[in-house]
Amino acid sequence: MNLLMIIFGLIAILAVVGTVQAFKERNALSVVFNLGAAVVFGGFTIATIVFQGFPPTLH
């Protein structure tokens, strides 16, 4: 779960970067999908850290 959490965290960070670029290009559909991806993957990452800790416990 630890590696998956890191990968999802990186995806959330890249989605935020994509959102900023989409705002610069004034691309509304890209903004919507990037914000959605950032919320979903970022929320999963934060929830995993809160409920399992970092580093995650085994039991």
N, CA, C, O and CB atoms as a CASP TS submission, in Angstrom:
PFRMAT TS
TARGET T0000
AUTHOR 0000-0000-0000
METHOD Language model
MODEL 1
PARENT N/A
ATOM      1  N   MET     1       0.832  -1.192   0.000  1.00  0.00           N
ATOM      2  CA  MET     1       0.000   0.000   0.000  1.00  0.00           C
ATOM      3  C   MET     1       0.872   1.250   0.000  1.00  0.00           C
ATOM      4  O   MET     1       0.445   2.302  -0.475  1.00  0.00           O
ATOM      5  CB  MET     1      -0.944   0.001   1.211  1.00  0.00           C
ATOM      6  N   ASN     2       2.083   1.145   0.526  1.00  0.00           N
ATOM      7  CA  ASN     2       2.954   2.305   0.627  1.00  0.00           C
ATOM      8  C   ASN     2       3.339   2.833  -0.757  1.00  0.00           C
ATOM      9  O   ASN     2       3.284   4.040  -0.995  1.00  0.00           O
ATOM     10  CB  ASN     2       4.208   1.953   1.425  1.00  0.00           C
ATOM     11  N   LEU     3       3.724   1.951  -1.659  1.00  0.00           N
ATOM     12  CA  LEU     3       4.115   2.377  -3.004  1.00  0.00           C
ATOM     13  C   LEU     3       2.916   2.916  -3.780  1.00  0.00           C
ATOM     14  O   LEU     3       3.044   3.890  -4.522  1.00  0.00           O
ATOM     15  CB  LEU     3       4.756   1.210  -3.770  1.00  0.00           C
ATOM     16  N   LEU     4       1.761   2.294  -3.613  1.00  0.00           N
ATOM     17  CA  LEU     4       0.554   2.762  -4.284  1.00  0.00           C
ATOM     18  C   LEU     4       0.180   4.163  -3.810  1.00  0.00           C
ATOM     19  O   LEU     4      -0.260   4.994  -4.604  1.00  0.00           O
ATOM     20  CB  LEU     4      -0.607   1.791  -4.038  1.00  0.00           C
ATOM     21  N   MET     5       0.354   4.423  -2.524  1.00  0.00           N
ATOM     22  CA  MET     5       0.057   5.750  -1.980  1.00  0.00           C
ATOM     23  C   MET     5       1.000   6.799  -2.577  1.00  0.00           C
ATOM     24  O   MET     5       0.571   7.914  -2.872  1.00  0.00           O
ATOM     25  CB  MET     5       0.173   5.742  -0.437  1.00  0.00           C
ATOM     26  N   ILE     6       2.250   6.462  -2.754  1.00  0.00           N
ATOM     27  CA  ILE     6       3.211   7.394  -3.343  1.00  0.00           C
ATOM     28  C   ILE     6       2.866   7.672  -4.806  1.00  0.00           C
ATOM     29  O   ILE     6       2.935   8.815  -5.259  1.00  0.00           O
ATOM     30  CB  ILE     6       4.643   6.835  -3.230  1.00  0.00           C
ATOM     31  N   ILE     7       2.498   6.634  -5.536  1.00  0.00           N
ATOM     32  CA  ILE     7       2.133   6.813  -6.949  1.00  0.00           C
ATOM     33  C   ILE     7       0.889   7.682  -7.066  1.00  0.00           C
ATOM     34  O   ILE     7       0.850   8.588  -7.898  1.00  0.00           O
ATOM     35  CB  ILE     7       1.895   5.446  -7.633  1.00  0.00           C
ATOM     36  N   PHE     8      -0.133   7.421  -6.246  1.00  0.00           N
ATOM     37  CA  PHE     8      -1.352   8.237  -6.302  1.00  0.00           C
ATOM     38  C   PHE     8      -1.075   9.666  -5.878  1.00  0.00           C
ATOM     39  O   PHE     8      -1.698  10.590  -6.403  1.00  0.00           O
ATOM     40  CB  PHE     8      -2.443   7.636  -5.415  1.00  0.00           C
ATOM     41  N   GLY     9      -0.163   9.874  -4.950  1.00  0.00           N
ATOM     42  CA  GLY     9       0.216  11.231  -4.563  1.00  0.00           C
ATOM     43  C   GLY     9       0.873  11.975  -5.708  1.00  0.00           C
ATOM     44  O   GLY     9       0.605  13.158  -5.919  1.00  0.00           O
ATOM     45  N   LEU    10       1.728  11.295  -6.445  1.00  0.00           N
ATOM     46  CA  LEU    10       2.367  11.913  -7.608  1.00  0.00           C
ATOM     47  C   LEU    10       1.353  12.234  -8.697  1.00  0.00           C
ATOM     48  O   LEU    10       1.454  13.268  -9.358  1.00  0.00           O
ATOM     49  CB  LEU    10       3.453  10.998  -8.165  1.00  0.00           C
ATOM     50  N   ILE    11       0.381  11.356  -8.885  1.00  0.00           N
ATOM     51  CA  ILE    11      -0.674  11.631  -9.869  1.00  0.00           C
ATOM     52  C   ILE    11      -1.459  12.866  -9.465  1.00  0.00           C
ATOM     53  O   ILE    11      -1.798  13.690 -10.314  1.00  0.00           O
ATOM     54  CB  ILE    11      -1.621  10.421 -10.012  1.00  0.00           C
ATOM     55  N   ALA    12      -1.753  13.004  -8.173  1.00  0.00           N
ATOM     56  CA  ALA    12      -2.495  14.179  -7.700  1.00  0.00           C
ATOM     57  C   ALA    12      -1.691  15.459  -7.917  1.00  0.00           C
ATOM     58  O   ALA    12      -2.254  16.483  -8.306  1.00  0.00           O
ATOM     59  CB  ALA    12      -2.850  14.027  -6.211  1.00  0.00           C
ATOM     60  N   ILE    13      -0.401  15.414  -7.674  1.00  0.00           N
ATOM     61  CA  ILE    13       0.448  16.584  -7.890  1.00  0.00           C
ATOM     62  C   ILE    13       0.484  16.953  -9.369  1.00  0.00           C
ATOM     63  O   ILE    13       0.387  18.129  -9.719  1.00  0.00           O
ATOM     64  CB  ILE    13       1.873  16.323  -7.371  1.00  0.00           C
ATOM     65  N   LEU    14       0.623  15.958 -10.236  1.00  0.00           N
ATOM     66  CA  LEU    14       0.639  16.229 -11.670  1.00  0.00           C
ATOM     67  C   LEU    14      -0.719  16.739 -12.158  1.00  0.00           C
ATOM     68  O   LEU    14      -0.774  17.531 -13.099  1.00  0.00           O
ATOM     69  CB  LEU    14       1.032  14.967 -12.439  1.00  0.00           C
ATOM     70  N   ALA    15      -1.802  16.302 -11.540  1.00  0.00           N
ATOM     71  CA  ALA    15      -3.128  16.814 -11.914  1.00  0.00           C
ATOM     72  C   ALA    15      -3.258  18.283 -11.545  1.00  0.00           C
ATOM     73  O   ALA    15      -3.890  19.050 -12.271  1.00  0.00           O
ATOM     74  CB  ALA    15      -4.241  15.997 -11.230  1.00  0.00           C
ATOM     75  N   VAL    16      -2.668  18.681 -10.426  1.00  0.00           N
ATOM     76  CA  VAL    16      -2.696  20.099 -10.044  1.00  0.00           C
ATOM     77  C   VAL    16      -1.873  20.921 -11.039  1.00  0.00           C
ATOM     78  O   VAL    16      -2.286  22.012 -11.432  1.00  0.00           O
ATOM     79  CB  VAL    16      -2.152  20.293  -8.596  1.00  0.00           C
ATOM     80  N   VAL    17      -0.727  20.409 -11.441  1.00  0.00           N
ATOM     81  CA  VAL    17       0.095  21.099 -12.443  1.00  0.00           C
ATOM     82  C   VAL    17      -0.669  21.215 -13.760  1.00  0.00           C
ATOM     83  O   VAL    17      -0.629  22.259 -14.412  1.00  0.00           O
ATOM     84  CB  VAL    17       1.437  20.352 -12.663  1.00  0.00           C
ATOM     85  N   GLY    18      -1.360  20.153 -14.150  1.00  0.00           N
ATOM     86  CA  GLY    18      -2.156  20.187 -15.365  1.00  0.00           C
ATOM     87  C   GLY    18      -3.301  21.180 -15.269  1.00  0.00           C
ATOM     88  O   GLY    18      -3.664  21.806 -16.265  1.00  0.00           O
ATOM     89  N   THR    19      -3.872  21.330 -14.083  1.00  0.00           N
ATOM     90  CA  THR    19      -4.945  22.300 -13.896  1.00  0.00           C
ATOM     91  C   THR    19      -4.433  23.719 -14.104  1.00  0.00           C
ATOM     92  O   THR    19      -5.108  24.539 -14.727  1.00  0.00           O
ATOM     93  CB  THR    19      -5.560  22.158 -12.499  1.00  0.00           C
ATOM     94  N   VAL    20      -3.258  24.011 -13.591  1.00  0.00           N
ATOM     95  CA  VAL    20      -2.674  25.345 -13.770  1.00  0.00           C
ATOM     96  C   VAL    20      -2.414  25.611 -15.250  1.00  0.00           C
ATOM     97  O   VAL    20      -2.703  26.699 -15.748  1.00  0.00           O
ATOM     98  CB  VAL    20      -1.361  25.484 -12.959  1.00  0.00           C
ATOM     99  N   GLN    21      -1.874  24.629 -15.945  1.00  0.00           N
ATOM    100  CA  GLN    21      -1.625  24.801 -17.374  1.00  0.00           C
ATOM    101  C   GLN    21      -2.927  24.958 -18.154  1.00  0.00           C
ATOM    102  O   GLN    21      -2.985  25.723 -19.118  1.00  0.00           O
ATOM    103  CB  GLN    21      -0.833  23.617 -17.917  1.00  0.00           C
ATOM    104  N   ALA    22      -3.966  24.242 -17.745  1.00  0.00           N
ATOM    105  CA  ALA    22      -5.251  24.351 -18.428  1.00  0.00           C
ATOM    106  C   ALA    22      -5.874  25.726 -18.213  1.00  0.00           C
ATOM    107  O   ALA    22      -6.518  26.262 -19.114  1.00  0.00           O
ATOM    108  CB  ALA    22      -6.203  23.261 -17.942  1.00  0.00           C
ATOM    109  N   PHE    23      -5.688  26.298 -17.024  1.00  0.00           N
ATOM    110  CA  PHE    23      -6.169  27.660 -16.798  1.00  0.00           C
ATOM    111  C   PHE    23      -5.442  28.648 -17.703  1.00  0.00           C
ATOM    112  O   PHE    23      -6.056  29.579 -18.223  1.00  0.00           O
ATOM    113  CB  PHE    23      -5.987  28.058 -15.326  1.00  0.00           C
ATOM    114  N   LYS    24      -4.148  28.455 -17.894  1.00  0.00           N
ATOM    115  CA  LYS    24      -3.383  29.346 -18.760  1.00  0.00           C
ATOM    116  C   LYS    24      -3.849  29.251 -20.209  1.00  0.00           C
ATOM    117  O   LYS    24      -3.872  30.250 -20.929  1.00  0.00           O
ATOM    118  CB  LYS    24      -1.896  29.023 -18.668  1.00  0.00           C
ATOM    119  N   GLU    25      -4.220  28.041 -20.630  1.00  0.00           N
ATOM    120  CA  GLU    25      -4.667  27.828 -22.005  1.00  0.00           C
ATOM    121  C   GLU    25      -6.170  28.062 -22.171  1.00  0.00           C
ATOM    122  O   GLU    25      -6.681  28.008 -23.290  1.00  0.00           O
ATOM    123  CB  GLU    25      -4.316  26.420 -22.450  1.00  0.00           C
ATOM    124  N   ARG    26      -6.876  28.318 -21.082  1.00  0.00           N
ATOM    125  CA  ARG    26      -8.335  28.538 -21.084  1.00  0.00           C
ATOM    126  C   ARG    26      -9.087  27.344 -21.665  1.00  0.00           C
ATOM    127  O   ARG    26      -9.972  27.501 -22.505  1.00  0.00           O
ATOM    128  CB  ARG    26      -8.681  29.801 -21.882  1.00  0.00           C
ATOM    129  N   ASN    27      -8.725  26.162 -21.207  1.00  0.00           N
ATOM    130  CA  ASN    27      -9.354  24.923 -21.652  1.00  0.00           C
ATOM    131  C   ASN    27     -10.242  24.401 -20.522  1.00  0.00           C
ATOM    132  O   ASN    27      -9.748  23.807 -19.564  1.00  0.00           O
ATOM    133  CB  ASN    27      -8.282  23.857 -22.066  1.00  0.00           C
ATOM    134  N   ALA    28     -11.552  24.625 -20.639  1.00  0.00           N
ATOM    135  CA  ALA    28     -12.486  24.330 -19.551  1.00  0.00           C
ATOM    136  C   ALA    28     -12.610  22.832 -19.284  1.00  0.00           C
ATOM    137  O   ALA    28     -12.643  22.423 -18.123  1.00  0.00           O
ATOM    138  CB  ALA    28     -13.853  24.906 -19.872  1.00  0.00           C
ATOM    139  N   LEU    29     -12.679  22.012 -20.319  1.00  0.00           N
ATOM    140  CA  LEU    29     -12.831  20.578 -20.118  1.00  0.00           C
ATOM    141  C   LEU    29     -11.614  19.984 -19.419  1.00  0.00           C
ATOM    142  O   LEU    29     -11.754  19.111 -18.563  1.00  0.00           O
ATOM    143  CB  LEU    29     -13.060  19.881 -21.449  1.00  0.00           C
ATOM    144  N   SER    30     -10.445  20.442 -19.773  1.00  0.00           N
ATOM    145  CA  SER    30      -9.226  19.986 -19.134  1.00  0.00           C
ATOM    146  C   SER    30      -9.172  20.400 -17.668  1.00  0.00           C
ATOM    147  O   SER    30      -8.689  19.642 -16.827  1.00  0.00           O
ATOM    148  CB  SER    30      -8.019  20.524 -19.872  1.00  0.00           C
ATOM    149  N   VAL    31      -9.660  21.588 -17.358  1.00  0.00           N
ATOM    150  CA  VAL    31      -9.708  22.041 -15.970  1.00  0.00           C
ATOM    151  C   VAL    31     -10.608  21.126 -15.152  1.00  0.00           C
ATOM    152  O   VAL    31     -10.256  20.744 -14.036  1.00  0.00           O
ATOM    153  CB  VAL    31     -10.204  23.497 -15.887  1.00  0.00           C
ATOM    154  N   VAL    32     -11.763  20.776 -15.697  1.00  0.00           N
ATOM    155  CA  VAL    32     -12.713  19.923 -14.976  1.00  0.00           C
ATOM    156  C   VAL    32     -12.108  18.547 -14.688  1.00  0.00           C
ATOM    157  O   VAL    32     -12.168  18.067 -13.556  1.00  0.00           O
ATOM    158  CB  VAL    32     -14.015  19.769 -15.784  1.00  0.00           C
ATOM    159  N   PHE    33     -11.531  17.920 -15.700  1.00  0.00           N
ATOM    160  CA  PHE    33     -10.977  16.584 -15.510  1.00  0.00           C
ATOM    161  C   PHE    33      -9.739  16.601 -14.611  1.00  0.00           C
ATOM    162  O   PHE    33      -9.551  15.688 -13.807  1.00  0.00           O
ATOM    163  CB  PHE    33     -10.629  15.969 -16.858  1.00  0.00           C
ATOM    164  N   ASN    34      -8.904  17.616 -14.736  1.00  0.00           N
ATOM    165  CA  ASN    34      -7.728  17.701 -13.874  1.00  0.00           C
ATOM    166  C   ASN    34      -8.117  17.932 -12.421  1.00  0.00           C
ATOM    167  O   ASN    34      -7.538  17.326 -11.520  1.00  0.00           O
ATOM    168  CB  ASN    34      -6.806  18.816 -14.347  1.00  0.00           C
ATOM    169  N   LEU    35      -9.088  18.800 -12.187  1.00  0.00           N
ATOM    170  CA  LEU    35      -9.542  19.016 -10.811  1.00  0.00           C
ATOM    171  C   LEU    35     -10.170  17.750 -10.236  1.00  0.00           C
ATOM    172  O   LEU    35      -9.960  17.421  -9.069  1.00  0.00           O
ATOM    173  CB  LEU    35     -10.549  20.176 -10.755  1.00  0.00           C
ATOM    174  N   GLY    36     -10.937  17.046 -11.055  1.00  0.00           N
ATOM    175  CA  GLY    36     -11.524  15.783 -10.601  1.00  0.00           C
ATOM    176  C   GLY    36     -10.472  14.756 -10.226  1.00  0.00           C
ATOM    177  O   GLY    36     -10.584  14.088  -9.198  1.00  0.00           O
ATOM    178  N   ALA    37      -9.453  14.632 -11.058  1.00  0.00           N
ATOM    179  CA  ALA    37      -8.382  13.683 -10.766  1.00  0.00           C
ATOM    180  C   ALA    37      -7.610  14.090  -9.512  1.00  0.00           C
ATOM    181  O   ALA    37      -7.247  13.238  -8.702  1.00  0.00           O
ATOM    182  CB  ALA    37      -7.429  13.576 -11.958  1.00  0.00           C
ATOM    183  N   ALA    38      -7.360  15.392  -9.352  1.00  0.00           N
ATOM    184  CA  ALA    38      -6.632  15.863  -8.176  1.00  0.00           C
ATOM    185  C   ALA    38      -7.426  15.595  -6.904  1.00  0.00           C
ATOM    186  O   ALA    38      -6.855  15.192  -5.890  1.00  0.00           O
ATOM    187  CB  ALA    38      -6.323  17.359  -8.300  1.00  0.00           C
ATOM    188  N   VAL    39      -8.733  15.814  -6.949  1.00  0.00           N
ATOM    189  CA  VAL    39      -9.565  15.585  -5.756  1.00  0.00           C
ATOM    190  C   VAL    39      -9.635  14.097  -5.409  1.00  0.00           C
ATOM    191  O   VAL    39      -9.497  13.726  -4.243  1.00  0.00           O
ATOM    192  CB  VAL    39     -10.987  16.139  -5.979  1.00  0.00           C
ATOM    193  N   VAL    40      -9.848  13.253  -6.407  1.00  0.00           N
ATOM    194  CA  VAL    40      -9.989  11.819  -6.148  1.00  0.00           C
ATOM    195  C   VAL    40      -8.675  11.212  -5.660  1.00  0.00           C
ATOM    196  O   VAL    40      -8.645  10.548  -4.624  1.00  0.00           O
ATOM    197  CB  VAL    40     -10.465  11.094  -7.412  1.00  0.00           C
ATOM    198  N   PHE    41      -7.598  11.435  -6.395  1.00  0.00           N
ATOM    199  CA  PHE    41      -6.334  10.819  -6.020  1.00  0.00           C
ATOM    200  C   PHE    41      -5.728  11.463  -4.773  1.00  0.00           C
ATOM    201  O   PHE    41      -5.148  10.777  -3.931  1.00  0.00           O
ATOM    202  CB  PHE    41      -5.355  10.907  -7.172  1.00  0.00           C
ATOM    203  N   GLY    42      -5.867  12.782  -4.662  1.00  0.00           N
ATOM    204  CA  GLY    42      -5.373  13.460  -3.461  1.00  0.00           C
ATOM    205  C   GLY    42      -6.149  13.059  -2.222  1.00  0.00           C
ATOM    206  O   GLY    42      -5.567  12.871  -1.154  1.00  0.00           O
ATOM    207  N   GLY    43      -7.457  12.929  -2.357  1.00  0.00           N
ATOM    208  CA  GLY    43      -8.273  12.492  -1.218  1.00  0.00           C
ATOM    209  C   GLY    43      -7.933  11.087  -0.779  1.00  0.00           C
ATOM    210  O   GLY    43      -7.871  10.803   0.418  1.00  0.00           O
ATOM    211  N   PHE    44      -7.712  10.202  -1.740  1.00  0.00           N
ATOM    212  CA  PHE    44      -7.323   8.832  -1.395  1.00  0.00           C
ATOM    213  C   PHE    44      -5.973   8.814  -0.683  1.00  0.00           C
ATOM    214  O   PHE    44      -5.792   8.077   0.286  1.00  0.00           O
ATOM    215  CB  PHE    44      -7.268   7.954  -2.657  1.00  0.00           C
ATOM    216  N   THR    45      -5.036   9.611  -1.155  1.00  0.00           N
ATOM    217  CA  THR    45      -3.714   9.659  -0.537  1.00  0.00           C
ATOM    218  C   THR    45      -3.788  10.193   0.892  1.00  0.00           C
ATOM    219  O   THR    45      -3.184   9.623   1.800  1.00  0.00           O
ATOM    220  CB  THR    45      -2.771  10.525  -1.371  1.00  0.00           C
ATOM    221  N   ILE    46      -4.518  11.272   1.091  1.00  0.00           N
ATOM    222  CA  ILE    46      -4.639  11.858   2.431  1.00  0.00           C
ATOM    223  C   ILE    46      -5.371  10.913   3.368  1.00  0.00           C
ATOM    224  O   ILE    46      -4.973  10.760   4.523  1.00  0.00           O
ATOM    225  CB  ILE    46      -5.370  13.209   2.370  1.00  0.00           C
ATOM    226  N   ALA    47      -6.450  10.266   2.883  1.00  0.00           N
ATOM    227  CA  ALA    47      -7.186   9.327   3.724  1.00  0.00           C
ATOM    228  C   ALA    47      -6.316   8.133   4.119  1.00  0.00           C
ATOM    229  O   ALA    47      -6.404   7.652   5.249  1.00  0.00           O
ATOM    230  CB  ALA    47      -8.442   8.843   2.998  1.00  0.00           C
ATOM    231  N   THR    48      -5.488   7.657   3.211  1.00  0.00           N
ATOM    232  CA  THR    48      -4.604   6.542   3.523  1.00  0.00           C
ATOM    233  C   THR    48      -3.582   6.943   4.575  1.00  0.00           C
ATOM    234  O   THR    48      -3.302   6.163   5.485  1.00  0.00           O
ATOM    235  CB  THR    48      -3.898   6.047   2.262  1.00  0.00           C
ATOM    236  N   ILE    49      -3.023   8.136   4.472  1.00  0.00           N
ATOM    237  CA  ILE    49      -2.053   8.598   5.468  1.00  0.00           C
ATOM    238  C   ILE    49      -2.721   8.766   6.824  1.00  0.00           C
ATOM    239  O   ILE    49      -2.138   8.401   7.845  1.00  0.00           O
ATOM    240  CB  ILE    49      -1.409   9.924   5.026  1.00  0.00           C
ATOM    241  N   VAL    50      -3.935   9.312   6.854  1.00  0.00           N
ATOM    242  CA  VAL    50      -4.622   9.555   8.121  1.00  0.00           C
ATOM    243  C   VAL    50      -4.999   8.251   8.799  1.00  0.00           C
ATOM    244  O   VAL    50      -4.773   8.101  10.000  1.00  0.00           O
ATOM    245  CB  VAL    50      -5.868  10.405   7.898  1.00  0.00           C
ATOM    246  N   PHE    51      -5.566   7.304   8.065  1.00  0.00           N
ATOM    247  CA  PHE    51      -6.099   6.099   8.681  1.00  0.00           C
ATOM    248  C   PHE    51      -5.073   4.987   8.854  1.00  0.00           C
ATOM    249  O   PHE    51      -5.240   4.152   9.743  1.00  0.00           O
ATOM    250  CB  PHE    51      -7.235   5.594   7.870  1.00  0.00           C
ATOM    251  N   GLN    52      -4.024   4.938   8.048  1.00  0.00           N
ATOM    252  CA  GLN    52      -3.025   3.886   8.185  1.00  0.00           C
ATOM    253  C   GLN    52      -1.680   4.408   8.656  1.00  0.00           C
ATOM    254  O   GLN    52      -0.815   3.622   9.044  1.00  0.00           O
ATOM    255  CB  GLN    52      -2.854   3.173   6.881  1.00  0.00           C
ATOM    256  N   GLY    53      -1.493   5.691   8.628  1.00  0.00           N
ATOM    257  CA  GLY    53      -0.227   6.257   9.071  1.00  0.00           C
ATOM    258  C   GLY    53       0.833   6.188   8.005  1.00  0.00           C
ATOM    259  O   GLY    53       0.688   5.503   6.993  1.00  0.00           O
ATOM    260  N   PHE    54       1.906   6.914   8.254  1.00  0.00           N
ATOM    261  CA  PHE    54       3.040   6.849   7.332  1.00  0.00           C
ATOM    262  C   PHE    54       4.306   6.659   8.137  1.00  0.00           C
ATOM    263  O   PHE    54       4.619   7.552   8.924  1.00  0.00           O
ATOM    264  CB  PHE    54       3.132   8.127   6.451  1.00  0.00           C
ATOM    265  N   PRO    55       5.031   5.631   8.021  1.00  0.00           N
ATOM    266  CA  PRO    55       4.790   4.471   7.155  1.00  0.00           C
ATOM    267  C   PRO    55       3.604   3.646   7.665  1.00  0.00           C
ATOM    268  O   PRO    55       3.320   3.656   8.863  1.00  0.00           O
ATOM    269  CB  PRO    55       6.056   3.587   7.073  1.00  0.00           C
ATOM    270  N   PRO    56       2.905   2.931   6.768  1.00  0.00           N
ATOM    271  CA  PRO    56       1.720   2.214   7.180  1.00  0.00           C
ATOM    272  C   PRO    56       2.028   1.074   8.140  1.00  0.00           C
ATOM    273  O   PRO    56       3.056   0.406   8.028  1.00  0.00           O
ATOM    274  CB  PRO    56       1.007   1.687   5.979  1.00  0.00           C
ATOM    275  N   THR    57       1.129   0.868   9.072  1.00  0.00           N
ATOM    276  CA  THR    57       1.290  -0.251  10.012  1.00  0.00           C
ATOM    277  C   THR    57       0.829  -1.538   9.349  1.00  0.00           C
ATOM    278  O   THR    57      -0.017  -1.514   8.455  1.00  0.00           O
ATOM    279  CB  THR    57       0.493   0.001  11.326  1.00  0.00           C
ATOM    280  N   LEU    58       1.373  -2.636   9.777  1.00  0.00           N
ATOM    281  CA  LEU    58       1.051  -3.924   9.162  1.00  0.00           C
ATOM    282  C   LEU    58      -0.175  -4.555   9.762  1.00  0.00           C
ATOM    283  O   LEU    58      -0.804  -5.393   9.115  1.00  0.00           O
ATOM    284  CB  LEU    58       2.209  -4.866   9.289  1.00  0.00           C
ATOM    285  N   HIS    59      -0.548  -4.186  10.988  1.00  0.00           N
ATOM    286  CA  HIS    59      -1.719  -4.820  11.630  1.00  0.00           C
ATOM    287  C   HIS    59      -2.710  -3.787  12.040  1.00  0.00           C
ATOM    288  O   HIS    59      -3.757  -4.121  12.594  1.00  0.00           O
ATOM    289  CB  HIS    59      -1.311  -5.647  12.844  1.00  0.00           C
TER
END
